[in-house]
């Protein structure tokens, strides 16, 4: 086998190992939180940086479009990372560390939730958003990797992927977002038929 083939095999072996070994228990609390927010007409505010921002945006698409079933309110989700004008204005005028928190100050309502994605769990702007949401009494959800960082200790519901590879942590986070949003859609379709 060539070097690249061995690398591919190793990567996917590690990815499967992580999928089979991480603690799944927090997923139930996350699911219950999202269902509560959806039923109450609240919003899930999602944020991350870099690859985690891409996961955030992808999750917003899947959670909103994917949970819409005729006659039923979808899970309203909004990415705090997708409005470039807002991000750059807040980063320039206040600080990059405040760019997510400040948006939450503008928009956060009781009954909402905040979902944060950070492989390290230590991104200052994500940590600051989590602290602000908790101060407001809003449920916080974090998807983290590596050692989990500050978010692992701070968020209400935490999915920790204990791996020291950004790609595998992000692949696992994205995969779990698909699992959650597809499950929510299945439940919505089932309740519509009942």
PLY file of the C-alpha trace (Angstrom):
ply
format ascii 1.0
element vertex 194
property float x
property float y
property float z
element edge 193
property int vertex1
property int vertex2
end_header
0.00 0.00 0.00
1.30 3.47 -0.79
1.86 6.13 1.86
-1.32 8.06 1.04
-3.45 4.92 1.13
-2.06 4.07 4.57
-2.79 7.62 5.73
-6.41 7.36 4.52
-6.86 4.01 6.27
-5.39 5.36 9.51
-7.55 8.51 9.41
-10.78 6.59 8.92
-9.84 3.98 11.52
-9.29 6.77 14.05
-12.55 8.47 13.01
-14.57 5.27 13.46
-12.85 4.61 16.79
-13.87 8.07 18.03
-17.46 7.61 16.81
-17.70 4.34 18.71
-16.10 5.54 21.94
-17.23 9.09 22.81
-19.78 9.59 25.60
-23.22 9.72 23.95
-25.15 10.47 27.13
-25.13 14.29 26.66
-26.93 13.91 23.32
-30.22 13.19 25.11
-30.08 16.49 27.02
-29.20 18.32 23.81
-32.11 16.73 21.97
-34.52 17.65 24.79
-33.23 21.24 24.78
-33.68 21.60 21.03
-37.19 20.12 21.17
-38.10 22.52 24.00
-36.79 25.51 22.05
-38.65 24.41 18.92
-41.93 23.82 20.78
-41.65 27.22 22.46
-40.90 29.08 19.23
-37.43 30.05 20.42
-34.19 30.31 18.50
-30.98 28.30 18.67
-28.01 30.63 18.17
-25.01 28.77 16.75
-21.36 29.90 16.61
-17.84 28.72 15.93
-14.60 29.79 14.23
-12.96 28.48 11.06
-14.07 24.91 10.37
-16.40 25.15 13.36
-18.05 28.21 11.77
-18.65 26.11 8.67
-20.18 23.40 10.86
-22.35 26.08 12.49
-23.63 27.33 9.14
-24.23 23.80 7.86
-26.13 22.96 11.05
-28.33 26.05 10.65
-29.24 24.95 7.13
-30.03 21.37 8.13
-31.83 22.28 11.36
-34.07 24.87 9.74
-34.79 23.31 6.36
-34.48 19.73 7.56
-36.91 20.04 10.46
-39.62 21.82 8.49
-42.62 19.58 7.96
-45.79 21.11 6.50
-47.80 22.79 9.21
-45.10 22.54 11.86
-42.67 25.23 12.99
-39.10 24.19 12.13
-36.27 24.46 14.62
-35.36 28.10 14.11
-31.57 28.37 14.09
-29.32 31.32 13.31
-25.54 31.37 12.84
-23.69 34.13 14.63
-20.75 33.47 12.31
-22.41 34.02 8.93
-23.05 37.77 8.78
-19.65 39.04 7.64
-20.62 42.71 7.88
-21.78 42.27 11.49
-18.74 40.17 12.43
-16.25 42.64 11.01
-18.04 45.67 12.47
-18.14 44.18 15.96
-14.58 42.87 15.70
-13.30 46.25 14.54
-15.38 48.47 16.82
-15.40 46.36 19.99
-13.17 43.26 19.77
-13.06 39.89 18.07
-13.55 38.30 21.49
-16.92 40.10 21.75
-18.24 39.45 18.22
-20.60 36.60 19.22
-21.50 37.88 22.69
-22.52 41.26 21.34
-24.91 39.65 18.86
-26.42 37.66 21.71
-26.89 40.92 23.61
-28.90 42.19 20.64
-31.01 39.11 20.00
-31.08 36.56 22.84
-34.51 35.87 24.37
-35.70 33.67 27.23
-36.45 30.21 25.88
-33.62 30.34 23.35
-30.50 28.16 23.42
-26.89 28.75 22.37
-24.95 26.00 20.58
-21.19 26.50 20.36
-18.69 24.49 18.33
-14.98 24.66 19.15
-12.41 21.93 18.69
-10.18 23.39 21.41
-13.02 24.61 23.62
-10.93 27.70 24.33
-11.76 30.18 21.55
-12.19 33.46 23.46
-15.19 34.69 21.44
-17.02 31.38 21.85
-16.23 31.19 25.58
-17.42 34.78 26.04
-20.70 33.96 24.23
-21.20 30.95 26.51
-20.60 33.00 29.65
-23.05 35.66 28.50
-25.76 33.11 27.65
-25.38 31.44 31.05
-25.57 34.84 32.76
-28.89 35.37 30.94
-30.16 31.95 32.09
-30.19 30.48 28.58
-29.25 26.82 28.06
-25.83 26.34 26.48
-24.62 23.43 24.35
-20.99 22.83 23.37
-19.32 20.46 20.94
-15.60 20.29 21.78
-12.54 18.18 21.03
-9.00 17.81 22.39
-9.16 18.26 26.21
-12.43 20.19 25.97
-11.04 23.48 27.20
-13.07 26.05 29.09
-16.30 25.21 27.26
-16.21 21.66 28.58
-16.54 23.04 32.11
-18.82 25.97 31.29
-21.64 24.73 29.03
-24.78 23.00 30.29
-24.62 20.14 27.77
-21.26 19.10 26.35
-20.31 16.61 23.67
-16.60 16.04 24.15
-14.70 14.28 21.39
-11.40 13.39 23.09
-9.15 13.41 20.04
-6.15 15.61 19.24
-6.87 15.91 15.51
-8.86 18.91 14.25
-10.15 17.03 11.21
-11.48 14.09 13.20
-12.98 16.36 15.89
-14.73 18.44 13.21
-15.87 15.37 11.24
-17.38 13.96 14.43
-19.09 17.24 15.31
-20.59 17.54 11.82
-21.69 13.92 11.82
-23.46 14.40 15.15
-25.21 17.53 13.87
-26.54 15.40 11.01
-27.70 12.71 13.44
-29.52 15.27 15.62
-31.21 17.18 12.79
-32.25 14.02 10.94
-33.66 12.58 14.16
-35.64 15.77 14.78
-37.04 15.55 11.24
-38.02 11.92 11.74
-39.86 12.86 14.95
-41.63 15.75 13.20
-42.75 13.51 10.33
-43.96 10.88 12.77
-45.97 13.39 14.82
-47.54 14.77 11.65
-48.82 11.30 10.71
-50.25 10.68 14.18
0 1
1 2
2 3
3 4
4 5
5 6
6 7
7 8
8 9
9 10
10 11
11 12
12 13
13 14
14 15
15 16
16 17
17 18
18 19
19 20
20 21
21 22
22 23
23 24
24 25
25 26
26 27
27 28
28 29
29 30
30 31
31 32
32 33
33 34
34 35
35 36
36 37
37 38
38 39
39 40
40 41
41 42
42 43
43 44
44 45
45 46
46 47
47 48
48 49
49 50
50 51
51 52
52 53
53 54
54 55
55 56
56 57
57 58
58 59
59 60
60 61
61 62
62 63
63 64
64 65
65 66
66 67
67 68
68 69
69 70
70 71
71 72
72 73
73 74
74 75
75 76
76 77
77 78
78 79
79 80
80 81
81 82
82 83
83 84
84 85
85 86
86 87
87 88
88 89
89 90
90 91
91 92
92 93
93 94
94 95
95 96
96 97
97 98
98 99
99 100
100 101
101 102
102 103
103 104
104 105
105 106
106 107
107 108
108 109
109 110
110 111
111 112
112 113
113 114
114 115
115 116
116 117
117 118
118 119
119 120
120 121
121 122
122 123
123 124
124 125
125 126
126 127
127 128
128 129
129 130
130 131
131 132
132 133
133 134
134 135
135 136
136 137
137 138
138 139
139 140
140 141
141 142
142 143
143 144
144 145
145 146
146 147
147 148
148 149
149 150
150 151
151 152
152 153
153 154
154 155
155 156
156 157
157 158
158 159
159 160
160 161
161 162
162 163
163 164
164 165
165 166
166 167
167 168
168 169
169 170
170 171
171 172
172 173
173 174
174 175
175 176
176 177
177 178
178 179
179 180
180 181
181 182
182 183
183 184
184 185
185 186
186 187
187 188
188 189
189 190
190 191
191 192
192 193
